[in-house]
Amino acid sequence: MNLAKFAGPEGRYCPAGVYEFVPDESKGGSAQRLQINAQNCVHCKTCDIKDPTQNIVWVSPEGGGGPNYAGM
């Protein structure tokens, strides 16, 4: 949704590369589609804060687990 108006900020503001724009092969590779790599998420909530149109609503994963950062 933000690709046309804001040049896809999701692909730039996520420090973990969760949101990635890749060629859309179903359209001959000329268009791009948003690919979500959820396994990369570090639970920083940047997407929830920085999305200009608030399309992304971050919620904690099922089970409440997440990264186990040493020293925190």
Biopython code that builds the backbone (N, CA, C, O; Angstrom):
import numpy as np
from Bio.PDB.StructureBuilder import StructureBuilder

atoms = [
    (1, "MET", "N", (0.809, -1.194, 0.000)),
    (1, "MET", "CA", (0.000, 0.000, 0.000)),
    (1, "MET", "C", (0.851, 1.257, 0.000)),
    (1, "MET", "O", (0.432, 2.283, -0.536)),
    (2, "ASN", "N", (2.033, 1.198, 0.588)),
    (2, "ASN", "CA", (2.888, 2.373, 0.663)),
    (2, "ASN", "C", (3.880, 2.457, -0.486)),
    (2, "ASN", "O", (4.627, 3.430, -0.581)),
    (3, "LEU", "N", (3.902, 1.467, -1.352)),
    (3, "LEU", "CA", (4.898, 1.437, -2.417)),
    (3, "LEU", "C", (4.729, 2.596, -3.384)),
    (3, "LEU", "O", (5.704, 3.284, -3.684)),
    (4, "ALA", "N", (3.533, 2.830, -3.875)),
    (4, "ALA", "CA", (3.322, 3.886, -4.867)),
    (4, "ALA", "C", (3.491, 5.284, -4.274)),
    (4, "ALA", "O", (4.102, 6.147, -4.905)),
    (5, "LYS", "N", (2.974, 5.516, -3.099)),
    (5, "LYS", "CA", (2.987, 6.865, -2.516)),
    (5, "LYS", "C", (4.297, 7.211, -1.816)),
    (5, "LYS", "O", (4.790, 8.332, -1.943)),
    (6, "PHE", "N", (4.864, 6.259, -1.080)),
    (6, "PHE", "CA", (6.045, 6.534, -0.267)),
    (6, "PHE", "C", (7.279, 5.730, -0.682)),
    (6, "PHE", "O", (8.278, 5.732, 0.037)),
    (7, "ALA", "N", (7.232, 5.052, -1.810)),
    (7, "ALA", "CA", (8.347, 4.235, -2.315)),
    (7, "ALA", "C", (8.710, 3.097, -1.371)),
    (7, "ALA", "O", (9.884, 2.748, -1.242)),
    (8, "GLY", "N", (7.723, 2.522, -0.716)),
    (8, "GLY", "CA", (7.920, 1.328, 0.105)),
    (8, "GLY", "C", (8.842, 1.494, 1.291)),
    (8, "GLY", "O", (9.882, 0.838, 1.342)),
    (9, "PRO", "N", (8.504, 2.350, 2.256)),
    (9, "PRO", "CA", (9.392, 2.550, 3.403)),
    (9, "PRO", "C", (9.603, 1.299, 4.248)),
    (9, "PRO", "O", (10.596, 1.197, 4.969)),
    (10, "GLU", "N", (8.678, 0.348, 4.164)),
    (10, "GLU", "CA", (8.806, -0.884, 4.951)),
    (10, "GLU", "C", (10.132, -1.585, 4.669)),
    (10, "GLU", "O", (10.740, -2.167, 5.567)),
    (11, "GLY", "N", (10.564, -1.524, 3.444)),
    (11, "GLY", "CA", (11.811, -2.168, 3.058)),
    (11, "GLY", "C", (13.045, -1.465, 3.579)),
    (11, "GLY", "O", (14.145, -2.015, 3.516)),
    (12, "ARG", "N", (12.880, -0.244, 4.097)),
    (12, "ARG", "CA", (14.018, 0.528, 4.595)),
    (12, "ARG", "C", (14.052, 0.674, 6.111)),
    (12, "ARG", "O", (15.134, 0.647, 6.697)),
    (13, "TYR", "N", (12.900, 0.827, 6.764)),
    (13, "TYR", "CA", (12.957, 1.114, 8.200)),
    (13, "TYR", "C", (13.094, -0.111, 9.085)),
    (13, "TYR", "O", (13.485, 0.027, 10.244)),
    (14, "CYS", "N", (12.794, -1.286, 8.599)),
    (14, "CYS", "CA", (12.899, -2.486, 9.436)),
    (14, "CYS", "C", (14.364, -2.905, 9.558)),
    (14, "CYS", "O", (14.990, -3.240, 8.553)),
    (15, "PRO", "N", (14.922, -2.892, 10.776)),
    (15, "PRO", "CA", (16.335, -3.251, 10.934)),
    (15, "PRO", "C", (16.624, -4.730, 10.685)),
    (15, "PRO", "O", (17.777, -5.107, 10.475)),
    (16, "ALA", "N", (15.600, -5.562, 10.707)),
    (16, "ALA", "CA", (15.796, -7.003, 10.538)),
    (16, "ALA", "C", (15.442, -7.497, 9.140)),
    (16, "ALA", "O", (15.556, -8.692, 8.868)),
    (17, "GLY", "N", (15.021, -6.617, 8.259)),
    (17, "GLY", "CA", (14.687, -7.023, 6.894)),
    (17, "GLY", "C", (13.435, -7.875, 6.800)),
    (17, "GLY", "O", (13.341, -8.744, 5.933)),
    (18, "VAL", "N", (12.473, -7.637, 7.681)),
    (18, "VAL", "CA", (11.232, -8.410, 7.652)),
    (18, "VAL", "C", (10.441, -8.104, 6.386)),
    (18, "VAL", "O", (9.881, -9.009, 5.767)),
    (19, "TYR", "N", (10.394, -6.835, 6.003)),
    (19, "TYR", "CA", (9.611, -6.407, 4.837)),
    (19, "TYR", "C", (10.555, -6.192, 3.665)),
    (19, "TYR", "O", (11.490, -5.395, 3.738)),
    (20, "GLU", "N", (10.294, -6.917, 2.584)),
    (20, "GLU", "CA", (11.177, -6.884, 1.423)),
    (20, "GLU", "C", (10.329, -6.817, 0.157)),
    (20, "GLU", "O", (9.367, -7.569, 0.001)),
    (21, "PHE", "N", (10.694, -5.919, -0.733)),
    (21, "PHE", "CA", (10.008, -5.839, -2.019)),
    (21, "PHE", "C", (10.781, -6.679, -3.024)),
    (21, "PHE", "O", (11.974, -6.468, -3.242)),
    (22, "VAL", "N", (10.086, -7.633, -3.632)),
    (22, "VAL", "CA", (10.696, -8.555, -4.592)),
    (22, "VAL", "C", (9.911, -8.492, -5.896)),
    (22, "VAL", "O", (8.741, -8.108, -5.894)),
    (23, "PRO", "N", (10.540, -8.865, -7.012)),
    (23, "PRO", "CA", (9.815, -8.878, -8.288)),
    (23, "PRO", "C", (8.627, -9.831, -8.230)),
    (23, "PRO", "O", (8.726, -10.931, -7.686)),
    (24, "ASP", "N", (7.515, -9.400, -8.790)),
    (24, "ASP", "CA", (6.300, -10.213, -8.831)),
    (24, "ASP", "C", (6.316, -11.038, -10.110)),
    (24, "ASP", "O", (6.017, -10.532, -11.192)),
    (25, "GLU", "N", (6.667, -12.307, -9.976)),
    (25, "GLU", "CA", (6.781, -13.193, -11.136)),
    (25, "GLU", "C", (5.441, -13.423, -11.821)),
    (25, "GLU", "O", (5.404, -13.715, -13.016)),
    (26, "SER", "N", (4.339, -13.296, -11.085)),
    (26, "SER", "CA", (3.025, -13.500, -11.697)),
    (26, "SER", "C", (2.677, -12.374, -12.665)),
    (26, "SER", "O", (1.764, -12.506, -13.481)),
    (27, "LYS", "N", (3.409, -11.267, -12.570)),
    (27, "LYS", "CA", (3.191, -10.139, -13.475)),
    (27, "LYS", "C", (4.401, -9.926, -14.372)),
    (27, "LYS", "O", (4.661, -8.812, -14.827)),
    (28, "GLY", "N", (5.130, -10.991, -14.620)),
    (28, "GLY", "CA", (6.276, -10.927, -15.516)),
    (28, "GLY", "C", (7.525, -10.330, -14.903)),
    (28, "GLY", "O", (8.501, -10.086, -15.612)),
    (29, "GLY", "N", (7.515, -10.090, -13.609)),
    (29, "GLY", "CA", (8.690, -9.551, -12.936)),
    (29, "GLY", "C", (8.837, -8.046, -13.060)),
    (29, "GLY", "O", (9.788, -7.475, -12.527)),
    (30, "SER", "N", (7.908, -7.387, -13.759)),
    (30, "SER", "CA", (8.016, -5.938, -13.933)),
    (30, "SER", "C", (7.481, -5.170, -12.724)),
    (30, "SER", "O", (7.915, -4.048, -12.464)),
    (31, "ALA", "N", (6.562, -5.753, -11.998)),
    (31, "ALA", "CA", (6.004, -5.125, -10.798)),
    (31, "ALA", "C", (6.677, -5.721, -9.562)),
    (31, "ALA", "O", (7.370, -6.735, -9.649)),
    (32, "GLN", "N", (6.469, -5.087, -8.423)),
    (32, "GLN", "CA", (7.018, -5.601, -7.179)),
    (32, "GLN", "C", (5.896, -5.956, -6.220)),
    (32, "GLN", "O", (4.804, -5.389, -6.270)),
    (33, "ARG", "N", (6.193, -6.915, -5.340)),
    (33, "ARG", "CA", (5.240, -7.298, -4.309)),
    (33, "ARG", "C", (5.969, -7.305, -2.970)),
    (33, "ARG", "O", (7.186, -7.472, -2.905)),
    (34, "LEU", "N", (5.204, -7.124, -1.920)),
    (34, "LEU", "CA", (5.769, -7.108, -0.575)),
    (34, "LEU", "C", (5.858, -8.533, -0.054)),
    (34, "LEU", "O", (4.856, -9.245, 0.010)),
    (35, "GLN", "N", (7.064, -8.942, 0.316)),
    (35, "GLN", "CA", (7.274, -10.262, 0.916)),
    (35, "GLN", "C", (7.593, -10.039, 2.389)),
    (35, "GLN", "O", (8.456, -9.230, 2.727)),
    (36, "ILE", "N", (6.900, -10.754, 3.258)),
    (36, "ILE", "CA", (7.105, -10.611, 4.697)),
    (36, "ILE", "C", (7.885, -11.817, 5.206)),
    (36, "ILE", "O", (7.431, -12.956, 5.097)),
    (37, "ASN", "N", (9.060, -11.553, 5.761)),
    (37, "ASN", "CA", (9.928, -12.588, 6.320)),
    (37, "ASN", "C", (9.801, -12.540, 7.845)),
    (37, "ASN", "O", (10.697, -12.055, 8.535)),
    (38, "ALA", "N", (8.686, -13.046, 8.357)),
    (38, "ALA", "CA", (8.368, -12.933, 9.786)),
    (38, "ALA", "C", (9.426, -13.570, 10.679)),
    (38, "ALA", "O", (9.620, -13.133, 11.813)),
    (39, "GLN", "N", (10.101, -14.579, 10.192)),
    (39, "GLN", "CA", (11.109, -15.264, 11.003)),
    (39, "GLN", "C", (12.290, -14.357, 11.346)),
    (39, "GLN", "O", (13.050, -14.663, 12.265)),
    (40, "ASN", "N", (12.456, -13.245, 10.624)),
    (40, "ASN", "CA", (13.554, -12.311, 10.891)),
    (40, "ASN", "C", (13.230, -11.307, 11.990)),
    (40, "ASN", "O", (14.127, -10.608, 12.461)),
    (41, "CYS", "N", (11.980, -11.217, 12.409)),
    (41, "CYS", "CA", (11.532, -10.166, 13.325)),
    (41, "CYS", "C", (12.274, -10.230, 14.664)),
    (41, "CYS", "O", (12.405, -11.295, 15.268)),
    (42, "VAL", "N", (12.757, -9.062, 15.112)),
    (42, "VAL", "CA", (13.448, -8.962, 16.398)),
    (42, "VAL", "C", (12.574, -8.265, 17.449)),
    (42, "VAL", "O", (13.058, -7.920, 18.527)),
    (43, "HIS", "N", (11.301, -8.060, 17.140)),
    (43, "HIS", "CA", (10.292, -7.521, 18.057)),
    (43, "HIS", "C", (10.634, -6.124, 18.563)),
    (43, "HIS", "O", (10.466, -5.835, 19.748)),
    (44, "CYS", "N", (11.107, -5.264, 17.680)),
    (44, "CYS", "CA", (11.474, -3.903, 18.071)),
    (44, "CYS", "C", (10.320, -2.917, 17.932)),
    (44, "CYS", "O", (10.397, -1.806, 18.457)),
    (45, "LYS", "N", (9.249, -3.301, 17.235)),
    (45, "LYS", "CA", (8.053, -2.484, 16.994)),
    (45, "LYS", "C", (8.293, -1.277, 16.094)),
    (45, "LYS", "O", (7.440, -0.393, 16.020)),
    (46, "THR", "N", (9.419, -1.220, 15.416)),
    (46, "THR", "CA", (9.682, -0.107, 14.507)),
    (46, "THR", "C", (8.602, -0.015, 13.447)),
    (46, "THR", "O", (8.186, 1.088, 13.091)),
    (47, "CYS", "N", (8.143, -1.136, 12.938)),
    (47, "CYS", "CA", (7.119, -1.133, 11.894)),
    (47, "CYS", "C", (5.826, -0.490, 12.379)),
    (47, "CYS", "O", (5.170, 0.227, 11.622)),
    (48, "ASP", "N", (5.459, -0.732, 13.608)),
    (48, "ASP", "CA", (4.234, -0.171, 14.177)),
    (48, "ASP", "C", (4.355, 1.340, 14.359)),
    (48, "ASP", "O", (3.369, 2.064, 14.230)),
    (49, "ILE", "N", (5.548, 1.808, 14.655)),
    (49, "ILE", "CA", (5.782, 3.224, 14.912)),
    (49, "ILE", "C", (6.011, 4.005, 13.618)),
    (49, "ILE", "O", (5.467, 5.097, 13.455)),
    (50, "LYS", "N", (6.805, 3.464, 12.703)),
    (50, "LYS", "CA", (7.247, 4.213, 11.526)),
    (50, "LYS", "C", (6.340, 4.128, 10.306)),
    (50, "LYS", "O", (6.488, 4.946, 9.397)),
    (51, "ASP", "N", (5.425, 3.196, 10.241)),
    (51, "ASP", "CA", (4.594, 3.056, 9.045)),
    (51, "ASP", "C", (3.751, 4.318, 8.856)),
    (51, "ASP", "O", (2.938, 4.641, 9.722)),
    (52, "PRO", "N", (3.928, 5.042, 7.737)),
    (52, "PRO", "CA", (3.250, 6.327, 7.564)),
    (52, "PRO", "C", (1.727, 6.242, 7.511)),
    (52, "PRO", "O", (1.053, 7.205, 7.875)),
    (53, "THR", "N", (1.175, 5.131, 7.073)),
    (53, "THR", "CA", (-0.282, 5.004, 6.993)),
    (53, "THR", "C", (-0.840, 4.044, 8.042)),
    (53, "THR", "O", (-2.026, 3.716, 8.022)),
    (54, "GLN", "N", (0.018, 3.598, 8.955)),
    (54, "GLN", "CA", (-0.373, 2.700, 10.041)),
    (54, "GLN", "C", (-1.049, 1.428, 9.527)),
    (54, "GLN", "O", (-2.030, 0.961, 10.107)),
    (55, "ASN", "N", (-0.520, 0.873, 8.438)),
    (55, "ASN", "CA", (-1.020, -0.387, 7.882)),
    (55, "ASN", "C", (-0.580, -1.584, 8.712)),
    (55, "ASN", "O", (-1.221, -2.634, 8.677)),
    (56, "ILE", "N", (0.503, -1.433, 9.454)),
    (56, "ILE", "CA", (1.070, -2.546, 10.211)),
    (56, "ILE", "C", (0.712, -2.383, 11.682)),
    (56, "ILE", "O", (1.004, -1.354, 12.292)),
    (57, "VAL", "N", (0.085, -3.397, 12.241)),
    (57, "VAL", "CA", (-0.235, -3.408, 13.671)),
    (57, "VAL", "C", (0.559, -4.557, 14.280)),
    (57, "VAL", "O", (0.248, -5.726, 14.054)),
    (58, "TRP", "N", (1.582, -4.217, 15.052)),
    (58, "TRP", "CA", (2.442, -5.228, 15.642)),
    (58, "TRP", "C", (1.787, -5.783, 16.895)),
    (58, "TRP", "O", (1.298, -5.025, 17.732)),
    (59, "VAL", "N", (1.775, -7.094, 17.024)),
    (59, "VAL", "CA", (1.294, -7.758, 18.236)),
    (59, "VAL", "C", (2.339, -8.782, 18.653)),
    (59, "VAL", "O", (3.070, -9.311, 17.816)),
    (60, "SER", "N", (2.404, -9.058, 19.944)),
    (60, "SER", "CA", (3.382, -10.041, 20.405)),
    (60, "SER", "C", (3.009, -11.416, 19.864)),
    (60, "SER", "O", (1.829, -11.724, 19.694)),
    (61, "PRO", "N", (4.010, -12.234, 19.596)),
    (61, "PRO", "CA", (3.734, -13.556, 19.037)),
    (61, "PRO", "C", (2.992, -14.447, 20.025)),
    (61, "PRO", "O", (3.044, -14.242, 21.238)),
    (62, "GLU", "N", (2.306, -15.437, 19.478)),
    (62, "GLU", "CA", (1.571, -16.390, 20.309)),
    (62, "GLU", "C", (2.534, -17.067, 21.273)),
    (62, "GLU", "O", (3.611, -17.507, 20.873)),
    (63, "GLY", "N", (2.161, -17.149, 22.503)),
    (63, "GLY", "CA", (3.010, -17.765, 23.516)),
    (63, "GLY", "C", (3.869, -16.754, 24.253)),
    (63, "GLY", "O", (4.480, -17.082, 25.270)),
    (64, "GLY", "N", (3.921, -15.525, 23.749)),
    (64, "GLY", "CA", (4.679, -14.474, 24.410)),
    (64, "GLY", "C", (6.179, -14.633, 24.315)),
    (64, "GLY", "O", (6.919, -13.899, 24.970)),
    (65, "GLY", "N", (6.643, -15.572, 23.516)),
    (65, "GLY", "CA", (8.077, -15.764, 23.362)),
    (65, "GLY", "C", (8.683, -14.691, 22.494)),
    (65, "GLY", "O", (7.988, -13.802, 22.003)),
    (66, "GLY", "N", (9.933, -14.778, 22.316)),
    (66, "GLY", "CA", (10.634, -13.822, 21.473)),
    (66, "GLY", "C", (12.123, -14.060, 21.576)),
    (66, "GLY", "O", (12.560, -15.065, 22.136)),
    (67, "PRO", "N", (12.894, -13.149, 21.044)),
    (67, "PRO", "CA", (14.340, -13.325, 21.101)),
    (67, "PRO", "C", (14.835, -13.317, 22.543)),
    (67, "PRO", "O", (14.306, -12.590, 23.383)),
    (68, "ASN", "N", (15.834, -14.114, 22.821)),
    (68, "ASN", "CA", (16.449, -14.154, 24.138)),
    (68, "ASN", "C", (17.774, -13.411, 24.036)),
    (68, "ASN", "O", (18.801, -14.004, 23.706)),
    (69, "TYR", "N", (17.749, -12.103, 24.323)),
    (69, "TYR", "CA", (18.947, -11.283, 24.219)),
    (69, "TYR", "C", (19.788, -11.451, 25.473)),
    (69, "TYR", "O", (19.283, -11.312, 26.587)),
    (70, "ALA", "N", (21.051, -11.744, 25.298)),
    (70, "ALA", "CA", (21.956, -11.910, 26.432)),
    (70, "ALA", "C", (22.229, -10.555, 27.083)),
    (70, "ALA", "O", (22.383, -9.552, 26.387)),
    (71, "GLY", "N", (22.287, -10.524, 28.396)),
    (71, "GLY", "CA", (22.628, -9.309, 29.121)),
    (71, "GLY", "C", (21.489, -8.325, 29.295)),
    (71, "GLY", "O", (21.721, -7.173, 29.661)),
    (72, "MET", "N", (20.266, -8.754, 29.041)),
    (72, "MET", "CA", (19.144, -7.819, 29.206)),
    (72, "MET", "C", (18.266, -8.269, 30.344)),
    (72, "MET", "O", (17.266, -7.618, 30.648)),
]
sb = StructureBuilder()
sb.init_structure("model")
sb.init_model(0)
sb.init_chain("A")
sb.init_seg("    ")
for serial, (resi, resn, name, xyz) in enumerate(atoms, 1):
    if name == "N":
        sb.init_residue(resn, " ", resi, " ")
    sb.init_atom(name, np.array(xyz, "f"), 0.0, 1.0, " ", f" {name:<3s}", serial, name[0])
structure = sb.get_structure()
